[in-house]
Amino acid sequence: MKRVLFLIDDLNCGGAEKSLINLLRNLSSQKYFIDIFLIVNKGEYIKEVPSNVNIKTIINTNIKNKKIANIVIKIKLKLFRFYLYRFNNISSYKKLVKNIYDVEIAFLEGMSTKIIANSKNLKSIKIAWVHTDLSKNHWYEKVYKNNNEERNSYKRFNKIIAVSEDAKKGFKKILGNDFNLNTINNIIDSYDILRKSNEYKVTIDCFTICTVGNLKSVKGYERLIKVHAKLIKNGFYHKLIIIGEGSERLKLEKLISKLDVCNSIELKGQIENPYPYIKNSNLYVCSSFTEGFPLSVAEAIILEKPIVATKCTGTNELLGNGEYGIIIKNSEEGLYEGISRIINNQYLMHEYEAKTKKRAEMFDKLKIIEQLESVLD
């Protein structure tokens, strides 16, 4: 059996984190002995880690008071990130990881990548996952001093996996062409999504738009709310359901109140199973400024929803450059145009429902698992 290490920041609800859970569920426990290291011991997906996978953490606290514990963890994380930024050689790698692995995987850009890059285990295969378009969402300054230091970090990996062709192109644009780059899409468990979509009933009493993601600026929810208010004002009555949690909640709540659309928008927060909401909505919208592989868009395809998505990394590939969904300009104007185009056009809505049904055939889980295992082996 191969000993495999996965390192990721945490298991908060997000596309990369969810794709890791799907990957862990599908890797053979007969072939791989797996440890997952979390830089911070937190996240809704922790309870979904398969029982055969060992969870280890770097930053933790025994403080029972949740509020105080969160403050302590934030301070520790800030100090840890500064340490990674300040020192290129991670002298404490052996203290952090301790065990020897056959395969060491940095499953997220930034901290996880820099730690694995400085592994002293010369015999291991080192793999880095890229979940975003670095040419549009490059945040190296939080961990690296400059592009060259980040580039040197990635040079220490045997293989780099991009989750989409656009993510691959973005990586090359920023860090160069001389890397061993492969593209492997995230695993999507279609059967599980369809099963969960029927677990409970959701009542929809008017045209309803659904979107799922972390409440952070990159998801574009501020502009989506503004577009929603403008559509309501112009007679396109509908409801907007936003599922997810994050640092932008208070800001979005204030905007919703300011625009006087409290009765037509629901911030549902984090929902363990959002699929009944997606299934029973009329339209799925991706308003992101940038993505890597927009997992929620893939899930909406599986649930045969018509989709309006901003033009960004991953959406072009998933929607076949507009064949299987409406791809719009990455702007408020684009969102308004795309949503208004479909909201009162039943024919167009049903046309895209049929198209997403056909597109769902692209998610061949067994093929992706085969690709992943060939990389690990």
Stockholm file with secondary structure:
# STOCKHOLM 1.0

chainA/1-377         MKRVLFLIDDLNCGGAEKSLINLLRNLSSQKYFIDIFLIVNKGEYIKEVPSNVNIKTIINTNIKNKKIANIVIKIKLKLFRFYLYRFNNISSYKKLVKNIYDVEIAFLEGMSTKIIANSKNLKSIKIAWVHTDLSKNHWYEKVYKNNNEERNSYKRFNKIIAVSEDAKKGFKKILGNDFNLNTINNIIDSYDILRKSNEYKVTIDCFTICTVGNLKSVKGYERLIKVHAKLIKNGFYHKLIIIGEGSERLKLEKLISKLDVCNSIELKGQIENPYPYIKNSNLYVCSSFTEGFPLSVAEAIILEKPIVATKCTGTNELLGNGEYGIIIKNSEEGLYEGISRIINNQYLMHEYEAKTKKRAEMFDKLKIIEQLESVLD
#=GR chainA/1-377 SS CEEEEEEESCCCSSHHHHHHHHHHHHSCTTTEEEEEEEEESCCGGGGGSCTTSEEEEEECCCCCCHHHHHHHHHHHHHHHHHHHHHCSSCTTHHHHHCSCCSEEEECSTTHHHHHHHTCCCTTSEEEEEECSCTTTSCCGGGTCSSHHHHHHHHHTCSEEEESSHHHHHHHHHHHCSCSCEEECCCCCCHHHHHHHTTSSCCCCCSCEEEEECCSSGGGCHHHHHHHHHHHHHTTCCCEEEEECCCTTHHHHHHHHHHTTCTTTEEEEECCSCCHHHHHHSSEEEECCSCCSSCHHHHHHHHTTCCEEEESCTTHHHHTGGGTSSEEECSSHHHHHHHHHHHHTCHHHHHHHHHHHHHHGGGCCHHHHHHHHHHHHC
#=GC SS_cons         CEEEEEEESCCCSSHHHHHHHHHHHHSCTTTEEEEEEEEESCCGGGGGSCTTSEEEEEECCCCCCHHHHHHHHHHHHHHHHHHHHHCSSCTTHHHHHCSCCSEEEECSTTHHHHHHHTCCCTTSEEEEEECSCTTTSCCGGGTCSSHHHHHHHHHTCSEEEESSHHHHHHHHHHHCSCSCEEECCCCCCHHHHHHHTTSSCCCCCSCEEEEECCSSGGGCHHHHHHHHHHHHHTTCCCEEEEECCCTTHHHHHHHHHHTTCTTTEEEEECCSCCHHHHHHSSEEEECCSCCSSCHHHHHHHHTTCCEEEESCTTHHHHTGGGTSSEEECSSHHHHHHHHHHHHTCHHHHHHHHHHHHHHGGGCCHHHHHHHHHHHHC
//
